[in-house]
Amino acid sequence: MTAAPSGADAAGFLSGLDTWDIVFALLAVVAGVVLGIVAKRGATVLLRKLPGVTDDVRARIARSVRLVIILLGVGVAIAFLGAPIQPVIALAIIVAVIAVLALRGVSENFAAGVILQTRRPFVVGDRVTIQGYTGTVHELNGRSVTVRTLDGRTVHIPNSVVLSGPFVNESETGEQRSELQVRIANADGNESVDDETAQRIRSVCHDTDGVHHREAVQVLTTAVEPTRTVYAVRFWHHPSHGPQVRSAVIDALAAAFADRRVVITSALPDTPLTPPGEL
């Protein structure tokens, strides 16, 4: 059995050190600290030139660079002192493996955050739909994307989850399309396509506040029945104003066709199940 190192062994080790070894070890530590500070400043300057990298991400990367260089300086100092480096390397590997296993989720979110803040698929203030949550992006950081939903909730979605699936940026084009279904009784009970009614619907939608005019209002005939005609009405508006604009269009159409039986809805019904036609 190997005896544990005693105080005499440690004193013998220290007495066996050369003065220059101690000087070089101290210089290695000082150099590591100085170079770590310089490297941190250099990394900060370089990262500022990258678009989309936030202050939080920039600070984390710069601190990591400084810590790595300081640890290298300490390792060189230990080598100058003549201490066996193998146990130190083994300990460093064990600590690194434990850190990787313990911080795997944190590192994944941090790396995903760097990608999101560099590529900028959305920014603070955009209206997005992520993992079923629709709202406005409130914050982007190294851990998560914070979304304020339409009903006032605050949702923190991990960055790695954001990148792992599809997400929708509803603000990128500056507008969004809505669709209504208008079921209106035929004029004089005739079973025919009424171009005047379609034009009237189009005019009412065009004149409603909030409807964009860059894209024309579409009024498409989807069904003609003996007593009524069904139209699909499509119009564009600001991504954040959908419910308000749809409500205004429904009110305007209801007032315009108050003299006829009409049903206007934004809740589009499912396609009915019908038997196949005869050959």
ROVEX-180651 format. One record per residue: residue in three letters; y, x, z of N, C-alpha, C in turn. Coordinates in Angstrom, 2 decimals. Atoms other than C-alpha are relative to their C-alpha. Layout:
// ROVEX-180651
NODE  rest       nv       nu       nw      cav      cau      caw       cv       cu       cw
NODE   ala        Y        X        Z        Y        X        Z        Y        X        Z
...
***
This chain:
// ROVEX-180651
NODE  rest       nv       nu       nw      cav      cau      caw       cv       cu       cw
NODE   met    -1.19     0.86     0.00     0.00     0.00     0.00     1.24     0.90     0.00
NODE   thr    -1.22    -0.79     0.10     3.45     1.32    -0.94     0.94    -0.38     1.13
NODE   ala    -0.91     0.24    -1.11     5.83     1.72     1.99     1.35    -0.46    -0.51
NODE   ala    -1.33     0.48     0.39     9.16    -0.08     1.87     0.99     1.13     0.12
NODE   pro    -0.98    -1.07    -0.08    12.13     2.17     1.16     0.77    -0.07     1.29
NODE   ser    -0.69    -0.08    -1.28    13.76     3.34     4.36     1.45     0.45    -0.19
NODE   gly    -1.37    -0.47     0.05    17.36     4.28     5.22     0.08     1.45    -0.39
NODE   ala     0.00    -1.42     0.36    16.43     7.93     4.86    -0.14     0.18    -1.50
NODE   asp     0.14    -0.08     1.45    15.31     7.34     1.30     1.31    -0.31    -0.70
NODE   ala    -1.29     0.34     0.60    18.63     5.65     0.49     1.00     1.13     0.18
NODE   ala    -0.92    -1.12    -0.23    20.53     8.53     2.12    -0.34     1.18    -0.90
NODE   gly     0.40    -1.08     0.90    18.48    11.01     0.12     0.42    -0.26    -1.43
NODE   phe    -0.41     0.35     1.36    19.21     9.14    -3.07     1.50     0.25    -0.20
NODE   leu    -1.44    -0.19     0.10    22.97     9.15    -2.38     0.38     1.48     0.04
NODE   ser    -0.33    -1.43    -0.09    22.97    12.84    -1.42    -0.38     0.74    -1.27
NODE   gly     0.41    -0.65     1.24    21.24    13.65    -4.67     0.90    -0.31    -1.19
NODE   leu    -0.89     0.35     1.11    24.01    12.15    -6.78     0.99     1.11    -0.26
NODE   asp    -1.03    -0.96     0.40    26.29    14.43    -8.70     1.36    -0.70     0.05
NODE   thr    -1.35     0.57    -0.09    30.03    13.95    -8.26     0.41    -0.64    -1.31
NODE   trp    -0.36     0.54     1.31    30.46    13.44   -11.98    -0.73    -1.30    -0.30
NODE   asp     0.72     1.27     0.18    27.79    10.71   -11.94     0.76    -1.15     0.65
NODE   ile    -0.77     1.05    -0.69    29.81     8.79    -9.37     1.30    -0.31    -0.75
NODE   val    -1.26     0.19     0.73    33.02     9.35   -11.32    -0.24    -0.82    -1.27
NODE   phe     0.29     0.73     1.23    31.44     8.17   -14.57    -0.40    -1.46     0.29
NODE   ala     0.38     1.37    -0.36    29.95     5.13   -12.80     1.23    -0.84     0.30
NODE   leu    -1.24     0.72    -0.29    33.36     4.16   -11.44     0.80    -0.26    -1.26
NODE   leu    -0.72     0.18     1.27    34.94     4.72   -14.85    -0.65    -1.10    -0.85
NODE   ala     0.68     1.03     0.77    32.26     2.52   -16.44     0.36    -1.39     0.51
NODE   val    -0.38     1.29    -0.56    33.05    -0.33   -14.03     1.44    -0.36    -0.36
NODE   val    -1.41     0.25     0.34    36.81     0.09   -14.56     0.16    -0.33    -1.48
NODE   ala    -0.07     0.26     1.44    36.33     0.27   -18.32    -0.53    -1.38    -0.35
NODE   gly     0.53     1.34     0.25    34.19    -2.85   -18.24     0.99    -1.09     0.35
NODE   val    -0.99     0.99    -0.41    36.87    -4.77   -16.34     1.17    -0.03    -0.97
NODE   val    -1.15    -0.07     0.91    39.70    -3.53   -18.58    -0.37    -0.55    -1.38
NODE   leu     0.42     0.48     1.33    37.78    -4.11   -21.81    -0.30    -1.51     0.03
NODE   gly     0.25     1.45    -0.11    36.73    -7.55   -20.54     1.30    -0.79    -0.09
NODE   ile    -1.31     0.68     0.07    40.38    -8.51   -20.02     0.55     0.03    -1.42
NODE   val    -0.50    -0.13     1.37    41.34    -7.16   -23.45    -0.78    -0.90    -0.96
NODE   ala     0.83     0.83     0.88    38.40    -8.90   -25.11     0.30    -1.48     0.20
NODE   lys    -0.35     1.40    -0.25    39.32   -12.19   -23.42     1.27    -0.39    -0.72
NODE   arg    -1.26     0.29     0.69    42.86   -11.98   -24.76    -0.19    -0.02    -1.52
NODE   gly     0.25    -0.03     1.44    41.61   -11.02   -28.23    -0.74    -1.24    -0.47
NODE   ala     0.74     1.21     0.37    39.12   -13.90   -28.28     0.91    -1.23     0.02
NODE   thr    -0.92     1.13    -0.08    41.87   -16.30   -27.21     0.90    -0.05    -1.23
NODE   val    -0.88    -0.05     1.18    44.15   -15.13   -30.03    -0.76    -0.42    -1.26
NODE   leu     0.78     0.36     1.18    41.37   -15.42   -32.62    -0.35    -1.49    -0.03
NODE   leu     0.38     1.41    -0.06    40.28   -18.86   -31.43     1.19    -0.92    -0.26
NODE   arg    -1.19     0.82     0.28    43.86   -20.13   -31.67     0.21    -0.18    -1.50
NODE   lys    -0.14     0.11     1.45    43.66   -19.51   -35.41    -1.00    -0.97    -0.62
NODE   leu     0.99     0.96     0.49    40.68   -21.86   -35.72     0.49    -1.41     0.26
NODE   pro    -0.47     1.37    -0.22    41.77   -25.47   -36.28    -1.04    -0.83     0.73
NODE   gly     0.89     0.94    -0.68    40.32   -28.07   -33.97    -0.60     0.50     1.30
NODE   val     0.54    -0.52    -1.25    39.38   -25.77   -31.05     1.00    -0.30     1.12
NODE   thr    -0.89     0.40    -1.07    40.86   -27.27   -27.89     0.19     1.12     1.02
NODE   asp    -0.27    -1.00    -1.03    42.29   -25.32   -24.95    -1.20     0.17     0.93
NODE   asp     1.16    -0.06    -0.89    39.24   -26.17   -22.82    -1.11     0.86    -0.61
NODE   val     1.05    -0.78     0.67    36.76   -24.78   -25.36     0.42     1.45    -0.15
NODE   arg    -0.51    -1.36     0.17    38.94   -21.73   -26.04    -0.11     0.78     1.31
NODE   ala     0.06    -0.68    -1.29    39.14   -20.88   -22.32    -1.43     0.32     0.40
NODE   arg     1.40    -0.23    -0.37    35.38   -21.24   -21.81    -0.59     1.17    -0.79
NODE   ile     0.55    -1.09     0.82    34.51   -18.94   -24.71     0.61     1.33     0.41
NODE   ala    -0.67    -1.25    -0.38    37.10   -16.32   -23.69    -0.52     0.51     1.34
NODE   arg     0.52    -0.43    -1.30    35.84   -16.26   -20.08    -1.43     0.53    -0.13
NODE   ser     1.38    -0.47     0.20    32.24   -15.88   -21.27     0.00     1.40    -0.61
NODE   val    -0.09    -1.33     0.61    33.21   -12.88   -23.44     0.38     1.04     1.06
NODE   arg    -0.41    -0.94    -1.05    34.97   -11.21   -20.50    -1.13     0.29     0.98
NODE   leu     1.09    -0.19    -0.97    32.02   -11.76   -18.14    -1.10     0.87    -0.58
NODE   val     1.05    -0.79     0.63    29.51   -10.30   -20.62     0.38     1.48    -0.01
NODE   ile    -0.43    -1.41     0.08    31.56    -7.11   -21.08     0.04     0.63     1.39
NODE   ile    -0.01    -0.54    -1.37    32.06    -6.67   -17.32    -1.42     0.30     0.47
NODE   leu     1.39    -0.25    -0.39    28.32    -7.00   -16.75    -0.58     1.20    -0.74
NODE   leu     0.43    -1.20     0.71    27.70    -4.39   -19.44     0.52     1.26     0.67
NODE   gly    -0.57    -1.14    -0.71    30.05    -2.04   -17.62    -0.74     0.29     1.28
NODE   val     0.75    -0.19    -1.24    28.18    -2.60   -14.35    -1.38     0.59    -0.30
NODE   gly     1.30    -0.56     0.37    24.87    -1.91   -16.10     0.08     1.47    -0.35
NODE   val    -0.19    -1.42     0.33    26.19     1.38   -17.51     0.23     0.81     1.27
NODE   ala    -0.26    -0.70    -1.26    27.45     2.34   -14.04    -1.30     0.23     0.77
NODE   ile     1.29    -0.15    -0.70    24.00     1.72   -12.54    -0.83     1.11    -0.67
NODE   ala     0.74    -1.05     0.71    22.49     3.94   -15.24     0.54     1.38     0.35
NODE   phe    -0.59    -1.29    -0.37    24.93     6.76   -14.43    -0.43     0.44     1.40
NODE   leu     0.39    -0.34    -1.36    23.96     6.57   -10.76    -1.46     0.38     0.12
NODE   gly     1.40    -0.42     0.00    20.37     7.22   -11.73    -0.95    -1.00     0.61
NODE   ala     0.88     1.02    -0.56    19.02     4.02   -10.28    -0.96    -0.50    -1.07
NODE   pro     0.95     0.53     1.00    15.91     2.62   -11.99     0.55    -1.30    -0.60
NODE   ile    -0.63     1.12     0.68    17.22     0.19   -14.57    -0.99    -1.13    -0.30
NODE   gln     0.99     1.01     0.36    13.92    -1.63   -15.22     0.04    -1.23     0.92
NODE   pro    -0.08     1.21    -0.85    14.08    -3.89   -12.10     1.24    -0.83    -0.27
NODE   val    -1.24     0.74     0.28    17.67    -4.76   -12.94    -0.15    -0.82    -1.28
NODE   ile     0.21     0.72     1.26    16.71    -5.69   -16.51    -0.93    -1.19     0.20
NODE   ala     0.93     1.10    -0.25    13.76    -7.75   -15.28     0.69    -1.14     0.75
NODE   leu    -0.72     1.03    -0.75    15.99    -9.57   -12.78     0.97    -0.75    -0.91
NODE   ala    -0.95     0.64     0.92    18.60   -10.20   -15.48    -0.71    -0.97    -0.94
NODE   ile     0.76     0.88     0.90    15.94   -11.65   -17.79    -0.43    -1.27     0.73
NODE   ile     0.42     1.17    -0.78    14.61   -13.92   -15.03     1.17    -0.94     0.24
NODE   val    -1.19     0.83    -0.24    18.12   -15.11   -14.16     0.44    -0.70    -1.29
NODE   ala    -0.40     0.59     1.28    18.90   -15.67   -17.86    -0.91    -1.16    -0.39
NODE   val     0.93     1.08     0.33    15.73   -17.74   -18.37     0.25    -1.22     0.87
NODE   ile    -0.29     1.13    -0.89    16.47   -19.86   -15.30     1.30    -0.70    -0.40
NODE   ala    -1.28     0.58     0.40    20.06   -20.33   -16.45    -0.13    -0.81    -1.28
NODE   val     0.18     0.73     1.25    18.96   -21.36   -19.93    -0.71    -1.33     0.24
NODE   leu     0.72     1.24    -0.28    16.48   -23.90   -18.56     0.86    -0.99     0.78
NODE   ala    -0.82     0.88    -0.83    18.94   -25.26   -16.00     1.21    -0.54    -0.75
NODE   leu    -1.24     0.39     0.68    21.95   -25.37   -18.31    -0.23    -0.35    -1.46
NODE   arg     0.28     0.29     1.40    20.20   -26.33   -21.54     0.82    -1.18    -0.50
NODE   gly    -0.78     1.16     0.41    21.85   -29.75   -21.65     1.47     0.31    -0.09
NODE   val    -1.41    -0.37     0.02    25.24   -28.26   -20.79     0.33     0.82    -1.24
NODE   ser    -0.26    -0.85     1.17    24.95   -25.62   -23.52    -0.08    -0.80    -1.29
NODE   glu     0.09     0.83     1.20    23.84   -28.21   -26.09     1.27    -0.82    -0.18
NODE   asn    -1.23     0.79     0.10    26.83   -30.39   -25.28     1.20     0.87    -0.34
NODE   phe    -1.12    -0.91     0.28    29.16   -27.39   -25.33     0.00     0.40    -1.48
NODE   ala     0.08    -0.38     1.42    27.89   -26.24   -28.76     0.36    -1.18    -0.90
NODE   ala    -0.34     1.17     0.79    28.11   -29.79   -30.10     1.49    -0.30     0.08
NODE   gly    -1.44     0.20    -0.14    31.65   -30.04   -28.71     0.80     0.94    -0.88
NODE   val    -0.68    -0.95     0.90    32.66   -26.89   -30.60    -0.06    -0.50    -1.44
NODE   ile     0.14     0.51     1.37    31.31   -28.41   -33.83     0.92    -1.20    -0.22
NODE   leu    -0.84     1.19     0.15    33.10   -31.72   -33.24     1.48     0.36    -0.06
NODE   gln    -1.41    -0.34    -0.05    36.41   -30.07   -32.42     0.41     0.94    -1.11
NODE   thr    -0.31    -0.85     1.15    36.16   -27.68   -35.36     0.00    -0.80    -1.29
NODE   arg     0.10     0.80     1.22    35.04   -30.11   -38.08     0.89    -1.23     0.04
NODE   arg    -0.93     1.12    -0.19    37.17   -32.97   -36.65    -0.40    -1.23    -0.82
NODE   pro     0.34     1.26     0.68    35.22   -36.01   -37.95     0.81    -1.17     0.54
NODE   phe    -0.94     0.97    -0.56    37.50   -38.00   -35.63     0.85     0.73     1.02
NODE   val    -0.94    -0.60    -0.95    40.44   -37.24   -33.35     0.38    -1.06     1.03
NODE   val    -0.47     0.92    -1.04    42.00   -38.77   -30.26     0.87    -1.08    -0.64
NODE   gly    -0.75     1.13     0.57    43.34   -42.21   -31.13    -0.72    -0.73    -1.11
NODE   asp     0.76     0.67     1.06    40.80   -42.99   -33.87    -0.87    -1.11     0.59
NODE   arg     0.91     1.10    -0.38    38.80   -46.20   -33.72    -1.38     0.33    -0.56
NODE   val     1.33    -0.46     0.40    35.09   -45.35   -33.81    -1.06    -0.94     0.55
NODE   thr     1.20     0.65    -0.53    31.65   -46.84   -33.33    -1.06     1.07     0.16
NODE   ile     0.96    -1.05    -0.32    29.24   -44.43   -31.58    -1.08    -0.58     0.90
NODE   gln     1.13     0.48    -0.79    25.78   -45.40   -30.34     0.20    -1.46     0.46
NODE   gly    -0.19     1.41    -0.31    26.75   -49.08   -30.46     1.27    -0.32     0.76
NODE   tyr    -1.25     0.23    -0.72    30.05   -48.63   -28.59     1.17     0.13    -0.98
NODE   thr    -1.17     0.01     0.88    33.23   -49.55   -30.51     1.26     0.05     0.85
NODE   gly    -1.24    -0.13    -0.75    36.62   -48.45   -29.26     0.84     1.14    -0.53
NODE   thr    -0.94    -1.06     0.38    39.34   -45.82   -29.37    -0.36     1.29     0.71
NODE   val     0.29    -1.31    -0.59    38.69   -42.12   -28.81     1.13     0.37     0.95
NODE   his    -1.01    -0.32    -1.02    40.48   -41.22   -25.57     0.06     1.49     0.29
NODE   glu     0.02    -1.44    -0.35    39.36   -37.61   -25.00    -1.19     0.67    -0.66
NODE   leu     1.08    -0.87     0.49    37.30   -34.82   -26.55     0.00     1.25     0.86
NODE   asn     0.08    -1.21    -0.81    36.09   -32.04   -24.24    -1.32     0.70    -0.26
NODE   gly     1.20    -0.79     0.22    33.28   -29.52   -23.93    -1.29    -0.70     0.40
NODE   arg     1.19     0.70    -0.47    30.88   -32.09   -22.46    -0.24    -1.32    -0.71
NODE   ser     0.22     1.35     0.51    31.47   -35.53   -23.94     1.20    -0.48    -0.79
NODE   val    -1.06     0.74     0.68    33.52   -37.88   -26.07     0.26    -1.26     0.82
NODE   thr    -0.36     1.17    -0.80    35.39   -40.51   -24.05     0.57    -1.07    -0.91
NODE   val    -0.40     1.12     0.85    35.74   -43.89   -25.76     0.44    -1.16     0.88
NODE   arg    -0.47     1.22    -0.67    37.83   -46.81   -24.49    -0.41    -1.19    -0.87
NODE   thr     0.52     1.10     0.80    35.99   -49.92   -25.67     1.02    -1.14    -0.07
NODE   leu    -0.93     1.10     0.23    37.65   -53.13   -26.84     0.14    -0.89     1.23
NODE   asp    -0.07     0.84    -1.20    36.85   -54.88   -23.53     0.47     0.78     1.23
NODE   gly    -0.62    -0.74    -1.09    38.51   -52.16   -21.43    -0.89     0.97     0.73
NODE   arg     0.89    -0.96    -0.66    35.48   -50.07   -20.46     0.24     1.41    -0.53
NODE   thr    -0.07    -1.40     0.40    35.47   -46.27   -20.55    -1.41     0.56    -0.08
NODE   val     1.36    -0.48     0.24    32.31   -44.76   -22.05     0.05     1.50    -0.27
NODE   his     0.11    -1.45     0.20    31.45   -41.04   -21.79    -1.32     0.26    -0.75
NODE   ile     1.17    -0.22     0.83    29.07   -40.14   -24.62    -0.20     1.51    -0.17
NODE   pro     0.22    -1.45     0.14    27.52   -36.61   -24.50     0.16     0.45    -1.45
NODE   asn    -0.24    -0.52     1.36    28.51   -34.46   -27.49    -1.28     0.12    -0.80
NODE   ser     1.26    -0.15     0.72    24.88   -33.74   -28.36    -0.52    -1.35    -0.49
NODE   val     0.42     1.34     0.41    24.18   -37.49   -28.49     0.83    -0.46    -1.20
NODE   val    -0.86     0.39     1.12    27.16   -38.01   -30.82    -0.51     0.60    -1.30
NODE   leu     0.45    -0.68     1.21    25.83   -35.44   -33.29    -1.43    -0.35    -0.39
NODE   ser     1.41     0.26     0.29    22.23   -36.62   -33.03    -0.23    -1.26    -0.82
NODE   gly     0.15     1.25     0.75    22.87   -39.95   -34.76     1.24    -0.31    -0.80
NODE   pro    -1.17     0.37     0.80    25.21   -41.68   -37.19     1.10    -0.60     0.86
NODE   phe    -1.14     0.65    -0.64    28.69   -42.69   -36.08     1.00    -0.38    -1.08
NODE   val    -0.93     0.56     0.97    31.48   -44.57   -37.82     1.43     0.26     0.46
NODE   asn    -1.43    -0.15    -0.24    35.15   -43.59   -38.02     0.72    -1.09    -0.79
NODE   glu    -0.62     1.15     0.66    36.94   -46.85   -38.77     1.47     0.24    -0.34
NODE   ser    -1.43    -0.27     0.22    40.42   -45.25   -38.82     0.26     0.99    -1.12
NODE   glu    -0.20    -1.10     0.95    39.83   -42.56   -41.45     0.77    -0.45    -1.23
NODE   thr    -0.69     0.48     1.20    41.00   -44.68   -44.41     1.26    -0.79     0.31
NODE   gly    -1.20     0.73    -0.37    43.66   -46.54   -42.45    -0.09    -1.50    -0.17
NODE   glu     0.15     1.44     0.15    42.31   -50.01   -43.26    -1.47    -0.37     0.06
NODE   gln     1.36     0.51    -0.14    39.25   -52.19   -42.83    -0.06    -1.40    -0.62
NODE   arg     0.13     1.30     0.66    37.90   -55.24   -44.66    -0.69    -1.01     0.90
NODE   ser     0.64     1.12    -0.70    37.10   -58.59   -43.08    -0.39    -1.05    -1.02
NODE   glu     0.48     1.05     0.90    35.28   -61.53   -44.60    -0.11    -1.32     0.76
NODE   leu     0.13     1.35    -0.54    35.52   -65.25   -43.91    -0.80    -0.85    -0.97
NODE   gln     0.65     0.98     0.86    33.46   -68.13   -45.21     0.77    -1.30     0.10
NODE   val    -0.76     1.25     0.07    35.38   -71.20   -46.34    -0.87    -1.03    -0.71
NODE   arg     0.77     1.10     0.57    33.40   -74.41   -46.89     0.93    -1.20    -0.08
NODE   ile    -1.05     1.00     0.19    35.72   -76.99   -48.38    -0.50    -1.12    -0.91
NODE   ala     0.42     1.16     0.78    35.17   -80.50   -49.73     0.61     0.06    -1.39
NODE   asn    -0.49    -0.04     1.37    35.50   -80.74   -53.50     1.10    -1.02    -0.21
NODE   ala    -1.09     0.92     0.32    38.65   -82.31   -54.84    -0.55    -1.18    -0.79
NODE   asp     0.44     1.23     0.66    37.98   -85.92   -55.87    -1.52    -0.13    -0.04
NODE   gly     1.44     0.09    -0.06    34.30   -85.36   -55.03    -0.72     0.51    -1.22
NODE   asn     0.62    -0.53     1.21    33.64   -83.52   -58.29    -0.79     1.26     0.30
NODE   glu     0.83    -1.19    -0.17    30.87   -80.95   -58.45     0.39     1.02    -1.08
NODE   ser    -0.48    -0.99     0.97    32.77   -78.17   -60.23     0.79     1.07     0.72
NODE   val    -0.76    -1.09    -0.58    34.44   -74.84   -59.55     1.48    -0.31    -0.16
NODE   asp    -1.43     0.36    -0.02    38.05   -75.53   -58.59     0.82     1.29     0.06
NODE   asp    -0.79    -1.24     0.04    40.17   -72.56   -59.72     1.29    -0.14     0.79
NODE   glu    -1.25     0.20    -0.73    43.27   -74.09   -58.16    -0.21     0.22     1.50
NODE   thr     0.29    -0.20    -1.42    41.63   -74.15   -54.71    -0.18     1.48     0.32
NODE   ala     0.20    -1.44    -0.22    40.53   -70.51   -55.03     1.33     0.75    -0.02
NODE   gln    -1.30    -0.66     0.08    44.04   -69.47   -56.06     0.85    -0.32     1.23
NODE   arg    -0.75     0.40    -1.19    45.52   -71.39   -53.15    -0.47     0.78     1.22
NODE   ile     0.54    -0.80    -1.11    43.19   -69.67   -50.70     0.51     1.43    -0.09
NODE   arg    -0.46    -1.37     0.20    44.14   -66.31   -52.18     1.47     0.15     0.37
NODE   ser    -1.43    -0.07    -0.29    47.86   -67.05   -51.89     0.28    -0.10     1.49
NODE   val    -0.19     0.15    -1.45    47.60   -68.19   -48.26    -0.37     1.29     0.72
NODE   cys     0.42    -1.26    -0.64    45.69   -65.03   -47.27     1.02     1.11    -0.27
NODE   his    -0.95    -1.05     0.38    48.15   -62.78   -49.15     1.28    -0.09     0.82
NODE   asp    -1.26     0.19    -0.71    51.12   -64.29   -47.29    -0.14     0.07     1.52
NODE   thr     0.21    -0.05    -1.45    49.57   -64.01   -43.81     0.36     1.39     0.54
NODE   asp    -0.39    -1.28    -0.61    51.03   -61.30   -41.55    -1.23     0.81     0.40
NODE   gly     1.09    -0.90    -0.36    48.74   -58.31   -41.10    -0.95     0.28    -1.13
NODE   val     0.89    -0.23     1.13    46.91   -58.61   -44.42     0.63     1.06    -0.90
NODE   his    -0.50    -1.07     0.86    47.29   -55.42   -46.47     0.03    -0.45    -1.47
NODE   his    -0.16     0.36     1.41    48.44   -55.68   -50.06    -0.42     1.11    -0.94
NODE   arg     0.46    -1.08     0.87    47.13   -52.35   -51.32    -1.26    -0.41    -0.75
NODE   glu     1.19     0.56     0.62    43.82   -54.08   -52.01     0.18    -1.50    -0.14
NODE   ala    -0.20     1.43     0.25    43.86   -57.56   -53.56    -0.96    -0.83     0.84
NODE   val     0.87     0.95    -0.69    42.49   -60.52   -51.64    -1.04    -0.51    -0.99
NODE   gln     1.09     0.49     0.85    39.10   -61.54   -53.06    -0.47    -1.36     0.48
NODE   val     0.56     1.31    -0.30    37.97   -65.15   -53.20    -1.16    -0.21    -0.97
NODE   leu     1.20     0.06     0.82    34.39   -65.36   -54.45    -0.75    -1.29     0.28
NODE   thr     0.79     1.22    -0.15    32.46   -68.55   -55.08    -1.46     0.38     0.27
NODE   thr     1.38    -0.34    -0.36    29.09   -68.29   -53.32    -0.94    -1.20    -0.11
NODE   ala     0.85     1.19     0.14    27.84   -71.90   -53.62     0.84    -1.17    -0.49
NODE   val    -0.63     1.24     0.48    28.74   -75.09   -55.48    -1.00    -1.14     0.23
NODE   glu     0.86     1.11    -0.36    27.28   -78.30   -54.06     0.64    -1.31    -0.44
NODE   pro    -0.57     1.28     0.46    27.76   -81.97   -54.93     1.28    -0.40     0.72
NODE   thr    -1.16     0.47    -0.76    30.32   -82.50   -52.18     0.92     1.13     0.48
NODE   arg    -0.84    -1.09    -0.51    31.66   -79.05   -51.34    -0.24     1.28    -0.78
NODE   thr     0.12    -1.33     0.58    32.25   -75.50   -52.55     0.15     1.02     1.13
NODE   val    -0.02    -1.03    -1.04    31.62   -72.39   -50.44     0.57     1.27    -0.61
NODE   tyr    -0.66    -1.21     0.47    33.86   -69.34   -50.83    -0.19     1.13     1.02
NODE   ala    -0.08    -1.21    -0.83    33.61   -65.79   -49.48     1.38     0.60    -0.22
NODE   val    -1.39    -0.48     0.08    37.15   -64.62   -48.69     0.07     1.37     0.66
NODE   arg    -0.04    -1.39    -0.49    37.68   -60.88   -48.31     1.43     0.53    -0.07
NODE   phe    -1.35    -0.55    -0.05    40.91   -59.17   -47.24    -0.01     1.24     0.90
NODE   trp    -0.08    -1.27    -0.71    42.02   -55.83   -45.77     1.13    -0.03     1.03
NODE   his    -0.98    -0.04    -1.09    43.94   -55.01   -42.58    -0.15     1.31     0.75
NODE   his     0.10    -1.20    -0.84    44.57   -52.28   -40.01    -1.30    -0.04     0.80
NODE   pro     1.29     0.00    -0.70    41.31   -51.16   -38.34     0.04    -0.59     1.41
NODE   ser    -0.08     0.49    -1.38    42.54   -52.11   -34.86     0.47    -1.45     0.10
NODE   his    -0.59     1.34    -0.05    43.95   -55.52   -35.82    -0.91    -1.06    -0.58
NODE   gly     0.92     0.93     0.64    40.83   -57.20   -37.18    -0.04    -1.38     0.64
NODE   pro     0.09     1.33    -0.61    40.43   -60.05   -34.62     1.30    -0.80    -0.14
NODE   gln    -1.27     0.71     0.09    44.16   -60.90   -34.67     0.27    -0.49    -1.42
NODE   val    -0.27     0.38     1.39    44.43   -60.91   -38.47    -0.95    -1.09    -0.45
NODE   arg     0.95     1.04     0.36    41.25   -62.94   -38.93     0.41    -1.35     0.60
NODE   ser    -0.44     1.24    -0.65    42.54   -65.51   -36.43     1.20    -0.59    -0.73
NODE   ala    -1.18     0.49     0.70    45.88   -65.72   -38.24    -0.35    -0.59    -1.36
NODE   val     0.41     0.52     1.32    44.19   -66.19   -41.64    -0.72    -1.35     0.16
NODE   ile     0.70     1.28    -0.23    41.90   -68.94   -40.25     1.00    -1.11     0.30
NODE   asp    -1.01     1.02    -0.32    44.90   -70.78   -38.76     0.80    -0.39    -1.24
NODE   ala    -0.79     0.29     1.19    46.86   -70.47   -42.01    -0.78    -0.83    -1.01
NODE   leu     0.82     0.77     0.94    43.98   -71.75   -44.15    -0.23    -1.42     0.51
NODE   ala     0.20     1.33    -0.57    43.32   -74.65   -41.76     1.24    -0.86    -0.20
NODE   ala    -1.23     0.76     0.20    46.98   -75.68   -41.99     0.22    -0.33    -1.47
NODE   ala    -0.21     0.21     1.43    47.05   -75.29   -45.79    -0.92    -1.09    -0.56
NODE   phe     0.96     0.98     0.50    43.98   -77.52   -46.27    -0.25    -1.10     1.04
NODE   ala     0.14     1.05    -1.02    44.64   -80.04   -43.50    -0.32    -1.35    -0.61
NODE   asp     0.24     1.28     0.65    44.39   -82.84   -46.06    -1.43    -0.13    -0.54
NODE   arg     1.37     0.04     0.51    40.77   -81.95   -46.96    -0.96     0.47     1.09
NODE   arg     1.00    -0.44    -0.97    37.58   -81.52   -44.98    -0.37     1.45    -0.30
NODE   val     0.22    -1.43     0.22    37.19   -77.77   -44.49    -0.57     0.62     1.26
NODE   val     0.56    -0.80    -1.10    35.18   -75.40   -42.32     0.27     1.46    -0.33
NODE   ile    -0.35    -1.40     0.21    36.45   -71.82   -41.93    -0.59     0.79     1.17
NODE   thr     0.64    -0.76    -1.08    34.46   -69.25   -39.97    -0.10     1.48    -0.37
NODE   ser     0.22    -1.43     0.18    34.28   -65.50   -39.50    -1.39     0.41     0.45
NODE   ala     1.39    -0.25    -0.40    30.77   -65.77   -38.02    -0.89    -0.41    -1.17
NODE   leu     0.74     0.30     1.22    28.83   -65.53   -41.27    -1.43    -0.40     0.35
NODE   pro     1.36     0.45    -0.33    25.57   -67.52   -41.09    -1.04     0.83    -0.72
NODE   asp     1.11    -0.69     0.65    22.21   -66.01   -41.91    -0.40    -0.76    -1.27
NODE   thr     0.48     0.62     1.23    20.72   -66.65   -45.33    -1.12    -0.96     0.33
NODE   pro     1.04     0.97    -0.36    18.66   -69.85   -45.07    -1.32     0.31    -0.71
NODE   leu     1.32    -0.17     0.59    14.93   -69.76   -45.71    -0.26    -1.17    -0.95
NODE   thr     0.23     1.06     0.98    14.19   -71.70   -48.90    -1.34     0.24    -0.70
NODE   pro     1.27    -0.18     0.71    10.90   -72.34   -50.70     0.24     0.58    -1.38
NODE   pro    -0.18    -0.58     1.34    10.36   -70.42   -53.96     0.08    -1.10    -1.04
NODE   gly    -0.13     0.97     1.08    11.36   -72.22   -57.14    -1.26    -0.07    -0.84
NODE   glu     1.18     0.17     0.84     8.77   -73.56   -59.52     0.14     0.82    -1.27
NODE   leu    -0.01    -0.79     1.22     7.82   -71.36   -62.44    -0.11    -0.94    -1.22
***
